[in-house]
């Protein structure tokens, strides 16, 4: 089983304790463990329960950041697209984006210049470049209103954000890290050249010692700093709410759309699960507990209006099947416009005694680079640690020849011929080359055990509980998989009852 048994030992000593189980925390834990350091990562909730499961689900360079002159950030993100494609081609894949041009907003020449830079800043290798579209003639223009005659098509990538966190944590664990979910850091204090860190989980308090403490708590980074005894930090984050809506898909094809709104913000309209579309995001300053965030009516209307400005089929509020919001923890650089606040990351290293490294900001595309930079910052304290390694490292499930998922999935089809096309893609896209660990020696659907609905079988539930720290129906349905979008309340309740019985048996 993946989950290590908790202890109450006062002698647990680590090189690194990482606070936060989002993409940055999981990425740092993985990188550090791969360098031979003894690592513990704690998360007060489930992996990716906060911002890291509520993103736009894209690995992208950030086209719109070019107009804010964030060239280094865009270049780094574009380079990372290629790195991540190679490391996890089962959960990351290319997607083409159609950008209808509105002459009332940015001029066409400026858009084309931006796309030219986007094609060439990051050493693009695998993804096709930009092309110009005649929206009255090309099929991509079929759902677009006739007043938009010109468009562009460019490349970026899709990512299953929550699974990206899970497999980083899994890789960290397999390299020796201890991963503790539902375990909060309640306090930390310096004792000479080490940290004494108090953790509170379901089994009570546990105190550990660490040479270095890393605060990667995302929207809760300031809360963690407040628990560090004797620390006065002038750094902070600016919380910005981003909301998305899910509606029935209203166009043919696997491509996505990117539209410019009147306020010059851009809205992504992407194909999503089971014939739906994911639309977002908003950018609104947010105050209050990050865990209480939810979409507001004004955001619903904003997203619907942006879509209706360009498309023949008009969306209404009643078309919204689901909505979610996340709080992006951006480094507070004092700028007034939330959309202009940098998505770049900033580190604060407090080495007045035992070192504390705090990560502010960042975006899912650059998590690996952020993690690498974090370890470089800490290299003076670990002179014997291993070298940079993650640029060539393959994430669990990504062990696919030549990172060619489409060719590899045929092998999976041959191994499990009883799977429907839908189930085959579900397992392949979630678990990649590790699908056999989920399905084992199954020779028929019956071998997968109880069917809970929406294609979720007992074999997958058991794998997620035993190997990926899943404990609740929400962990499984809303983060590890997206099957909750298709499950009825009764089916979800059935899974909850099964997990409750499983938990009782495990603790007996």
Secondary structure, 3 states (H helix, E strand, C coil): CCCCCCCCCCCEEEEEEEECCCHHHHHHHHHHHHCCCCEEEECCCCCCCCHHHCCCCEECCCHHHHHHCCHHHHHHHHHHHHHHHHHCCCCEEEEEEEEECCCCCCCHHHHHHHHHHHHHCCCCCCCCCCEEEECCCCHHHCCECCCCCEEEEEEEEEECHHHHHHHHHHHHHHCCCEEECCCEEEEEEEECCEEEEEEEECCEEEEEEEEEEEECCHHHHHHHHHCECCCCCCCCEEEEEEEEEEEECCCCCCCEEEEECCCCCEEEEEECHHHEEEEECCCEECCCCHHHCCCCHHHHHHHHHHHHCCECCCCCHHHEEEEEEEEEEEECCCCCCHHHCCCCEEEEEECCCCEEEEEEECCHHHHHHHHHHHHHHHHHHCCCCCCCCCCCCCCCCCCCHHHCHHHHHHHHHHHCCCCCHHHHHHHHHHHHHHHHHHHCCCCCHHHHCCEEECCEEHHHHHHHHHHCCCCCHHHHHHHHCCHHHHCCHHHHHHHHHHHHHHHHHHHC
